């Protein structure tokens, strides 16, 4: 996932050319605020509790890897065609 902080709105822009989910959040990248906003935005889009979305990698960079508990890989790919997902 590619996160752009300090945007005007929290939203998912879709899937980029290299298969990453592109996301904008209003929060600044300070004290984990942008990470939390990214977690909540993904959770809302998938209809799951934010506690089900876990930051796996990328806490200090724009590129992040999130894990979503109880959501099948096929659901993610149906929601965002072209999304590259990894299990494990």
Secondary structure, DSSP 8 states (H G I E B T S, - for coil): -EEE-S-SS-EEEEE-TTS-EEEE-SS-SSTTHHHHHHHHHHHHHHTS-GGGEEEEE-TTSSB-EEEETT--HHHHHHHSTT------
